[in-house]
Amino acid sequence: MATTPLGIRSYPYPWWLRCSSAASPGGFGVRAVRFPSHHPRRLCSAPREGAGEGGHEIVRTLLIDNYDSYTYNIFQELTVVNRVAPVVIYNDEWTWEYIYDCLYEKKAFDNIVISPGPGSPMCADDIGVCLHILRECGDIPILGVCLGHQALGFVHGAKIAHAPEPVHGRLSEIEHTGHNLFKHIPSGRRSGFKVVRYHSLVIQANSLPKELVPIAWTTSDRTLSYLEAEHPCTISSPLSITNGSSSYELTERVLMGVMHTSRPHYGVQFHPESIATSFGRQIFQNFKKLTVEHGLHTPSLHHRKVSDIGDKLDLLTNGSLNSIKKANNHLHDKFLNGTRENKRKYLKLQWKKLDGLANRIDGRGKIFSELFGNQNGGDTFWLDSSSTDQNRARFSFMGGKGGPLWKQLTFRLIDQSNGSKSGGHLLIRDSSGSIKKNFLKDGFFEFIDKEIQSFQYDERDFEGLPFDFFGGFVGFLGYGLKIECGASVNRHKSTTPDACLFFSDNLLVIDHTNGDVYLLAIRDSTNLSNQWLVETEKKLIRLAARPKIMNIKFPSKTSPQRESSFIPEKSKTQYLRDVAKCLNFIRDGESYELCLTSQQRKRVGDIDKLGLYLKLREKNPAPYAAWLNFENEKLAVFCSSPERFLRLDRHGILEAKPIKGTISCGNTIEEDERLRLQLQYSEKDQAENLMIVDLLRNDLGRVCQPGTVQVSRLMEVQSYSTVHTMVSTIQGQKKTNLTPVHCIQAAFPGGSMTGAPKLRSMELLDLVESCPRGIYSGSIGFISYNGTFDLNIVIRTIVWCDGDVSVGSGGAIVALSKPEEEYDEMMLKAKAPIKVVQAMCAKEEAVSSCVPLQS
């Protein structure tokens, strides 16, 4: 982060993500909440029955974010428990002087929560102002979580040391003293109190000063996987040993909770906000009750009693939900009614449904090839649900160049290796070939957001359509756009564009459940022609009348030079070294999980690109597959992704479906089932998945209504043609005052491709990885003109660029990782697309050798 002339740090997330945190509605320059100087601090009466355990008191929390990826899970919990959203600030965002003013002069907060985070409390850059707060705020209730817990110990003289082993995404049973922080929570083995741990460092128990007393421990040093914790009687663990009647190891226990003897300061090493921690919300409710009781029962602090403000909530901090909405709506309305008032575009949707037509045509590939396959499918797209098993996907979307509103956006970030961070060059090409160039100082997401917000439409136009893409932007967002989403730097410059999107105004949709075909056309007020709908319907009817054939042959192009095999970006030895580097980062607490990747490349020349994609979808069908061909860029993408990044439907529901945990399919039914169960009950893979689920809950928690973020499916094993994968589903209700692009930006790039905490992990991966990821690890999909979107994670993908193809693959490195196994998993994920390329090259070489020489 950069420092401004005022000494204020500049922060990674844009204003609309920080408005629920600390941004003032008065402007973007000063990162501070301004409270009315005349605001009366009312005293509340005695607490009502049930206060602190779901009671009616409103408690205002200052939540200090140590740049973690789980802070907004705490935010969501506190908003529900406290009945008002906390104010979130980074640990280096406010000076101590300003914090003191808010706490003691304005009396703006009733308690403080210090979040988890990467690093160590012994490092000033990692912990920021938190140590100062713990030293000086002896009369204010404080709860430290994980890093915040360690900071509480460190500030009073306890030693911070490496844990007996790093534990990330695994569970432990907890025994506690019965302190009120754990009121109504059972204690001990088989009590049901199991917590998720994400830490490599601990407070050394034998170093506790007299000011701190322990209040919680693990019952043993044995950890549990999520499924083992859920079903302890049915799943046996190879790690357990028998000692008499107990199957637990009775060695060193790990300190999990401390409290100060004279201050209302508490710390827990585990993560109460995790989806897999039991009684997590109860801990926050207990902390609320401790805050209420402290404010009421400490005579010397009578003036700091908790306010029961009721209807006067709007007089309080920007952290309240009402204030967030006011601030966002004020800026949003100002934006729409100001500079963009004269640029709004009215769009009209025309569409026609052809019942069951796809069932009368021999294959979806034939439809695409007939309508859009000329010149090897130049300037076309196909969002291809080629795997519809288990109701994973229902619709496919395809289109090409030609409509009056069609255009292509190509965006390239400026070189950031010299420290420059923002902006890039945008090239816009319309259907006539006319080109406009712009420099986007505020970045690509800002531009797309303004484009979407400029569209006006009538929702009645798409009533009756069973899908959510009615035309609009379709293409890819490259991994490098992380620089617009909080990342500090891009150390590697992508050779491909950082984003490339078509604006599709003519669109064909196939419903795989019944074979219905939909033709859609977007037009503006100057051109309401339905010519494309009429002509395309005629082509499809003629196509359906043709006799079906078994195989479709596509013309092949020959290439004079081909290399025999793919060349890896890194040797196996170097990849193993990089895994070891990641493990060292994890051991030192710098990250919980690092998604390490690499690439393999091959020169193929001017290969039959459409034929290559059709072979890929045949050999490796996937629900979020895609074909993209950008002819002017000499760029094509053949994607067989099984993973959804993020979706927003017409009802405002956001959904993410991260994949973490992959194993190959077996050669026999028995072997296949054994491998599937091996993945299901793998402690390592469950830990990987749980960490990313909590990360996605955090990302959605930034942009969803409090209390609406839910995990509908956790660690479900899904099977594909070549691999089994572990998939979870997270959903939430979008806040009405945020735009769809805000939601994308809040979660991009997908956490399954970064690790956690996301910002620190991306920094570390930029250091370890030796080349740009480019399109790989980004997203492909659509952003409809009405704001709905569906984007995948770009994995299992072939990228063709001017005769070269590349295949990226990788895996999550966690504390339980073994380097050799990580290398094997990385190669497994690349196997299917690489085999397709090699088979296609062999086929074209065979055809070439059979062509007679011309005299």
VOBA-813411 format. One line per 8 residues: number of its first residue (from 1); for each residue x, y, z of C-alpha. Coordinates in steps of 0.001 Angstrom, whole numbers, plus 500000, padded with zeros to 6 digits. Example, Ala and Ser with C-alpha at 12.3 -4.5 7.8 and 13.67 -1.06 7.14 Angstrom:
BEGIN
1 = 512300:495500:507800  513670:498940:507140
//
This chain:
BEGIN
1 = 500000:500000:500000  501168:503498:499195  501303:506344:501685  499659:509670:500879  501207:513050:501781  498873:513102:504788  500378:509898:506104  497220:507940:505291
9 = 497684:504594:503574  495874:503912:500311  493877:500705:500436  493257:497899:497992  489478:497741:497848  487337:500377:496091  485002:502730:497923  481850:500664:497468
17 = 483434:497721:499296  484708:499998:502024  481560:502043:502567  480378:499454:505087  483790:499868:506600  485158:503329:507084  484747:505467:503997  483124:508791:504616
25 = 480183:509714:502356  481766:513115:502054  484513:511933:499734  487126:509351:498864  490264:511073:500031  489957:510787:503794  489449:507291:505154  487613:508285:508292
33 = 484123:508195:509725  482897:511616:510767  480476:511489:513652  478118:514379:514483  479758:516391:517248  476338:517155:518738  475245:513506:518956  473923:512721:522461
41 = 475348:509548:524013  472226:508169:525747  472502:505744:528614  470468:502580:528461  468289:501123:531147  468900:497740:532766  469238:494961:530189  466132:493130:529122
49 = 465737:489426:529776  467866:487463:527341  470215:490353:526611  473482:489198:525112  471911:485909:524063  469964:487285:521153  468686:490275:523202  467558:493613:521816
57 = 470511:495815:522789  472431:497429:519966  476181:497105:520393  478556:499010:518156  481792:497250:517273  485006:498523:515753  486265:495561:513715  489958:495800:512876
65 = 490891:493865:509751  494433:492478:509686  494165:492043:505898  492512:488663:506353  490119:486761:504096  487751:485793:506903  487089:489209:508442  483759:489639:506683
73 = 482536:486346:508092  483020:487996:511486  481343:491109:510074  478279:489095:509097  478069:487406:512522  478467:490672:514428  475850:492401:512291  473297:489737:513175
81 = 474256:489543:516860  474761:493278:517507  471793:494375:515376  473996:496911:513638  476911:496471:511256  480367:497000:512714  482723:499584:511267  485623:497793:509570
89 = 489047:499397:509224  492403:498008:508181  494987:497805:510928  496981:500690:509422  494071:502790:508212  493423:505048:511211  496011:506634:513447  495895:505857:517139
97 = 494962:509486:517781  491898:509222:515598  490902:505884:517135  491233:507440:520599  488994:510293:519535  486333:507889:518262  486491:505735:521381  486773:508302:524161
105 = 485647:511659:522823  482850:510642:520467  482144:507398:522367  481352:505795:519047  482067:502159:519865  481154:499805:522672  483720:497110:521952  486494:496093:519596
113 = 487168:492868:517677  490655:492240:516287  490530:489920:513292  492712:487016:512205  495369:487668:509615  498603:486467:508050  501965:486890:509719  502873:487432:513350
121 = 502039:489951:516090  505793:490427:516447  505868:492095:513008  504645:495706:513087  503517:495588:509437  501361:492539:510145  499624:493831:513281  499465:497604:512742
129 = 497729:499639:515429  496337:496600:517269  499121:496435:519861  498609:500103:520713  494889:499505:521193  495485:496496:523445  497911:498489:525570  495875:501677:525888
137 = 492213:500605:525856  492052:498877:529218  488438:499843:529833  486949:498729:526510  485909:495098:525855  488184:493565:523207  488005:490146:521535  491038:488982:519593
145 = 490632:486156:517074  493654:484067:516016  496251:486777:515203  494293:489102:517510  494530:486469:520243  498283:486168:519728  498582:489967:519845  496862:489988:523252
153 = 499453:487573:524543  502401:489298:522922  501525:492792:524158  501624:491546:527764  504901:489670:527409  503926:486139:526388  506092:484361:523840  504799:483627:520341
161 = 506172:480363:518963  505553:477870:516194  502690:475513:516967  503516:471811:517372  502325:471617:513766  500623:474117:511423  496872:473519:511508  494731:475017:508753
169 = 491192:473994:507931  491155:471214:510523  489130:470877:513697  489856:470285:517373  487667:469572:520355  487877:472244:523034  487873:472156:526808  487227:475419:528649
177 = 486978:476727:532185  483328:477740:531984  484151:481435:531644  481225:483544:530450  482808:483837:527008  481888:480140:526682  478523:480321:528449  475985:477777:527132
185 = 478789:475954:525295  479739:472378:526297  483314:471461:527131  485638:468521:526630  485886:465388:524562  482824:464264:522696  480975:467300:524041  480162:468607:520578
193 = 482308:471742:520921  484563:471457:517862  486317:474441:516335  488173:475216:513112  491803:476257:513374  493848:478312:510897  497215:478984:512497  500899:478134:512487
201 = 501863:480168:515559  500615:479978:519153  500975:481707:522484  503452:479585:524415  501357:478479:527380  504231:478361:529894  505128:481980:529065  501828:483556:530104
209 = 502348:486566:532389  500341:486966:535582  497987:489393:533791  496698:486644:531484  495007:483391:532442  494145:480467:530180  490467:479729:529639  490464:477150:526808
217 = 492628:474363:525359  492433:471610:522802  491471:468321:524463  494468:466693:522770  496940:467422:520003  494941:465346:517554  493013:467204:514865  489891:466071:513037
225 = 488738:466451:509475  485350:468065:508975  483601:464776:508178  485301:463013:511052  484070:465726:513395  480555:465431:511971  480450:461623:512134  482928:460535:514819
233 = 481400:457099:515267  481422:456093:511606  484788:457343:510372  488022:456001:511746  491219:457956:511457  494637:456386:510919  496075:459088:513173  494326:457909:516337
241 = 495855:455526:518862  494250:453594:521664  495094:454319:525274  492819:452319:527532  489222:453216:526625  490219:456401:524808  491182:456716:521159  492708:460180:521674
249 = 496342:461054:522049  497011:462439:525520  500094:464495:524727  500564:468257:524562  497417:470370:524496  497379:473696:522641  496252:476923:524281  493020:478076:522629
257 = 491762:480932:524818  493029:483555:527275  491594:486452:529263  493076:489402:531095  492710:489330:534863  491617:492951:535256  490634:494142:531780  487686:492981:529629
265 = 490091:491567:527061  489706:488057:525627  491372:486016:522939  490589:482799:521076  493108:481041:518875  490456:479274:516787  487994:480785:514287  484458:481101:515704
273 = 483259:482549:512386  484096:479427:510340  481219:477503:508797  482450:474325:510516  482929:475730:514054  480153:474698:516404  478712:477330:518771  480523:480096:516873
281 = 477642:482550:517006  477164:481810:520700  480688:483091:521351  479856:486389:519654  476585:486575:521596  478495:485952:524814  480981:488677:523932  478057:491020:523322
289 = 476642:490161:526753  480034:490693:528393  480114:494119:526718  476630:494984:527962  477408:493821:531498  480731:495616:531551  479090:498866:530507  476390:498505:533162
297 = 478267:497024:536097  481527:498994:536178  480876:502131:538259  484045:503908:537185  482970:503539:533572  479389:504690:534040  479724:507187:531196  480570:504368:528739
305 = 477331:502441:529218  475950:500769:526125  473345:502880:524367  469935:501468:523524  469359:503828:520647  466374:502276:518928  465045:504491:516189  467958:506941:516422
313 = 470269:504485:514668  470644:506831:511724  472537:509275:513917  475346:506804:514431  478319:505619:512446  478700:504850:508790  478928:501201:509843  475160:500901:510203
321 = 473268:499274:507361  471085:502353:506872  474126:504586:506612  475830:502253:504202  472819:502398:501935  472577:506173:502221  476250:506657:501398  476222:504262:498461
329 = 472917:505496:497080  474024:509125:497379  477159:508470:495350  475398:506136:492942  472587:508604:492258  475047:511445:491887  476953:509403:489341  473893:508390:487321
337 = 472280:511803:487369  475492:513663:486613  478085:512893:484009  476257:509902:482547  472798:511413:482364  473014:511998:478621  474646:508677:477742  472019:506202:478829
345 = 471054:503691:476138  467614:502170:475762  467747:498542:474623  464867:496474:473294  464933:492656:473368  463261:490599:470634  463119:486818:470938  461539:483689:469547
353 = 461230:480161:470930  461543:477081:468695  460106:474159:470631  462278:471029:470719  464205:472021:467599  467622:470981:468953  466366:467402:469335  465854:467211:465570
361 = 469437:468268:464834  472393:465921:465117  474335:467450:467994  474821:470914:469479  478174:471135:467748  476420:470912:464406  474259:473935:465272  477307:475996:466200
369 = 479296:474872:463172  476453:475639:460763  475641:479082:462130  478987:480357:463386  481701:477988:462133  482727:479803:458944  486420:480752:458765  487156:478463:461722
377 = 484640:480297:463916  486287:483711:463917  484899:486285:466391  482460:483826:467940  481642:482449:471378  479994:479350:472758  479235:479082:476480  478828:475365:476299
385 = 477161:473252:478971  478593:470102:477411  478128:468171:480670  474544:468316:481899  474717:465255:484176  473261:465606:487691  471563:468878:486652  474899:470710:486733
393 = 473993:472958:483832  470978:473461:481582  471639:476104:478939  474235:476787:476267  474692:480198:474645  476317:480901:471287  476776:483867:469002  478989:485690:466551
401 = 479777:488949:464847  477272:490809:462747  474608:492675:464722  474376:496484:464686  475363:496772:468371  478114:494143:468246  481554:495214:469405  484700:493745:470857
409 = 486504:495156:473895  490189:494327:474307  491909:495577:477449  495576:495453:478404  496876:496641:481754  499846:498948:481808  503164:497408:482816  503195:497267:486622
417 = 506686:495872:487111  507948:499430:487665  505496:500074:490513  502660:501590:488486  499362:500091:489570  496242:501390:487898  494893:501774:484423  495234:500226:481040
425 = 494561:500562:477330  491161:499695:475863  490559:498975:472189  486930:498929:470959  486183:497428:467532  482675:497511:466064  481080:495233:463462  482247:497462:460595
433 = 485875:497223:461718  486098:500755:463082  488470:500974:466059  488557:503354:469019  491346:503475:471584  491093:504790:475139  493217:504835:478250  491178:503759:481280
441 = 492710:505442:484302  490186:503859:486673  490493:500381:485204  488417:497896:483260  485897:496958:485950  484974:500612:486388  484414:500915:482641  482218:497805:482429
449 = 480256:498923:485474  479476:502249:483822  478498:500480:480611  476040:498191:482410  474608:501066:484436  474035:503063:481241  471568:500539:479810  467841:501119:480118
457 = 465388:498315:479390  461924:496977:480097  461948:493861:482292  458819:492675:480528  461001:492048:477465  462477:488897:479015  459520:487663:481025  458996:483981:480253
465 = 462645:483275:479430  463988:480535:481743  467631:481699:481680  469525:484838:482728  471601:485855:479687  469659:487994:477250  472632:489442:475408  475438:491702:476532
473 = 479085:491113:477368  480638:487673:476950  484303:486708:477051  487090:486410:479607  488572:488327:482534  492264:487521:482963  493958:486769:486264  495949:490007:486009
481 = 492783:492016:486767  493435:491074:490388  495277:494400:490473  491850:496096:490310  490511:493887:493098  492923:494493:495949  496188:492854:494874  499240:495014:495463
489 = 501112:494260:492244  501348:492169:489067  504946:491052:488802  504364:489263:485490  503007:490945:482349  500538:488790:480431  501264:488157:476752  497515:487865:476097
497 = 494989:490640:476755  493918:491059:480375  490282:491078:479296  488529:490439:476022  484746:490666:475665  482227:490739:472870  479043:492724:473205  476668:490162:471735
505 = 473431:491501:470333  472449:488316:468432  472236:485190:470537  471130:481558:470275  470272:479584:473435  469753:475823:473752  467791:474307:476641  469342:470874:477194
513 = 466414:469560:479218  463924:469641:476344  465803:470702:473205  464097:474089:472966  466009:476732:471009  465683:480456:471698  466758:483201:469313  467400:486615:470890
521 = 468268:489981:469370  468996:493253:471186  468248:496434:469305  468297:500121:470154  465669:502717:469292  467299:503439:465923  467087:499882:464587  464315:497443:465535
529 = 464852:495037:462633  464127:491356:463307  465925:490182:460167  468483:488075:462073  465736:486211:463940  463925:485377:460708  467009:484283:458758  468441:482218:461628
537 = 465137:480407:462153  465110:479451:458464  468690:478105:458670  467823:475995:461706  464705:474565:460087  466730:473600:457001  469391:472069:459251  466787:470022:461124
545 = 465474:468665:457842  468835:467180:456864  469448:463486:457560  471519:462780:460662  475064:461525:460212  477321:459769:462681  480405:461961:462492  481000:465554:461527
553 = 484254:466245:459695  485791:469687:459743  488376:470932:457260  491876:470635:458610  494690:473061:458090  498248:471859:457932  501137:473280:459878  504714:473020:458614
561 = 506366:472664:462020  505235:470893:465166  507161:470029:468315  506700:466493:469629  505644:467319:473178  504644:470046:475603  507414:472014:477284  506805:472683:480993
569 = 507379:476188:482319  509140:474577:485267  510957:471315:485684  509699:468816:488212  512646:469676:490458  511794:473384:490409  508108:472713:491050  508995:470596:494076
577 = 511212:473434:495328  508324:475865:494901  506017:473584:496887  508637:473588:499640  508729:477403:499555  504955:477492:499949  505134:475093:502882  507679:477368:504555
585 = 505373:480365:504115  502539:478360:505663  504730:477154:508528  505627:480756:509363  501998:481884:509353  502232:483950:506151  499385:482022:504519  496930:479226:505283
593 = 496800:477891:501724  498643:478779:498523  497301:477740:495115  500519:477146:493206  500280:476873:489413  502454:476326:486368  502023:476151:482597  502992:473821:479766
601 = 503378:475030:476179  503564:473652:472650  503946:475120:469163  501095:473894:466947  500847:476536:464249  497535:477264:462518  495685:474222:463857  492009:473448:463215
609 = 490817:475364:466246  487142:474503:466043  487957:470850:465515  490217:470991:468560  487466:472403:470744  484908:469865:469533  487361:467101:470425  487930:468615:473862
617 = 484211:468809:474658  483839:465213:473485  486696:463868:475620  486255:466099:478670  482670:467451:478839  482081:470072:481525  479175:472221:482734  481071:475512:482366
625 = 482905:474798:479128  483509:477557:476595  484828:478396:473147  486089:481921:472469  487764:483020:469249  489099:486583:468924  490297:486678:465342  492040:490063:465367
633 = 493957:489133:468494  495031:485773:467015  493637:484310:470211  491296:481380:470934  490287:479754:474197  489077:476154:474542  487774:475635:478050  486392:472520:479779
641 = 485942:473987:483237  483858:472134:485839  483874:475109:488224  481565:478080:488620  483218:481215:489960  480187:483395:490622  476627:483782:489403  473993:486481:489948
649 = 470411:485678:488962  467369:487894:488422  466345:487514:492051  469613:488953:493347  470980:485613:494547  474757:485275:494314  476201:481764:494068  479764:480447:494099
657 = 480729:476792:493601  484439:476425:494437  486290:473184:493737  489081:472048:496012  490124:468417:496033  490727:466380:492869  491537:462719:492205  491634:460640:489028
665 = 488847:458276:488045  489503:454554:488291  489838:452024:485501  487200:449720:487004  483960:450347:488883  485533:449072:492102  488682:451192:491747  486630:454231:490792
673 = 484464:453955:493933  487549:453451:496101  489163:456585:494690  485955:458588:495098  485731:457614:498781  489432:458334:499213  488798:461902:498065  485634:462246:500156
681 = 487393:461355:503413  490809:462879:502722  491694:465180:505633  493949:467243:503382  491320:467768:500680  488634:468582:503227  490969:471165:504778  491615:472718:501348
689 = 487910:472889:500586  486923:474285:503976  489476:477089:503752  488150:478197:500363  484528:477891:501482  485248:480244:504378  487076:482565:501961  484115:482653:499545
697 = 481745:483253:502462  483929:486241:503291  483916:487545:499698  480146:487218:499432  479822:488686:502917  481217:491958:501557  478341:492390:499136  475444:490364:500598
705 = 472750:491274:503078  473810:490315:506626  472600:486905:507670  471908:485697:504121  475239:484012:503280  474649:480268:503468  476530:477102:502507  473897:474935:500863
713 = 476298:472095:499979  479603:471412:501684  482291:469101:500282  480123:467249:497791  482071:464880:495532  481160:465226:491845  482422:462903:489131  483501:463770:485583
721 = 484911:461763:482718  488509:461842:483971  488434:463087:487590  486412:463270:490805  486244:466691:492463  485092:468069:495820  482629:470933:495354  480850:473282:497767
729 = 478055:475782:497111  477800:479203:498805  474877:481570:498266  473777:484978:499502  471339:487816:498768  473061:490768:497079  472783:494158:498754  470474:496286:496682
737 = 472770:499315:496688  475686:497550:495027  476027:496861:491321  476660:493462:489718  480205:494449:488755  480879:495360:492392  480033:491767:493292  482437:490380:490694
745 = 485184:492692:491851  484656:491739:495494  485395:488070:494798  487792:488168:491819  489951:486256:491234  488240:483129:492535  489610:482075:495915  490106:478502:494720
753 = 492917:479854:492480  494623:482053:495083  494474:480560:498567  493867:482339:501836  494263:484987:503060  493750:486090:499482  495735:489341:499328  498842:487988:501075
761 = 498620:484712:499177  498535:486492:495805  501626:488480:496800  503493:485319:497761  502421:483460:494616  503658:486331:492458  507063:485822:494082  507112:482041:493641
769 = 505592:481666:490171  507812:482495:487224  505333:483452:484494  501993:485253:484080  498858:483163:484431  497105:485217:481771  493653:483856:480964  494213:480780:483126
777 = 492873:481273:486683  490618:484082:485464  486970:483779:484447  484922:483145:481297  481220:483849:481036  478621:486529:480484  477447:489795:482029  473961:490390:480659
785 = 472840:493912:479793  470340:493715:482686  473101:492929:485204  472762:489177:485687  475990:487232:485177  477501:483758:485288  481283:483274:485277  483447:480193:485524
793 = 486965:479565:486809  489357:479109:483884  490830:475659:484529  491208:472554:482312  491715:475033:479475  493768:475303:476288  494784:478799:475167  495876:479221:471533
801 = 497779:482417:470786  499344:482995:467382  500285:479344:466882  501311:478506:470449  499101:476638:472907  499406:476675:476686  497737:474634:479414  497819:475847:483005
809 = 497336:473641:486051  498171:473628:489736  496935:472769:493181  496420:474058:496681  499431:473767:498966  498422:473307:502609  500257:472227:505733  499450:468565:505005
817 = 500779:468725:501421  503473:466357:500187  505525:467798:497322  505517:464682:495135  501750:464320:495445  501247:467988:494620  503312:467597:491465  501302:464536:490437
825 = 498014:466409:491010  499201:469363:488930  500093:467029:486045  496799:465122:486380  494760:468294:485925  496624:469119:482710  496395:465585:481313  493018:465737:479556
833 = 493539:468979:477586  497119:468042:476715  496037:464658:475335  493437:466363:473151  496039:468729:471679  498470:465899:471032  495773:463777:469376  494705:466690:467187
841 = 498292:467373:466136  498843:463719:465293  495658:463703:463228  496616:466809:461276  500143:465506:460653  498664:462268:459309  496350:464207:456992  499245:466391:455861
849 = 501404:463390:455011  498612:461999:452807  498189:465154:450716  499777:464588:447272  502469:467013:446219  501477:469427:443476  503720:469475:440433
//
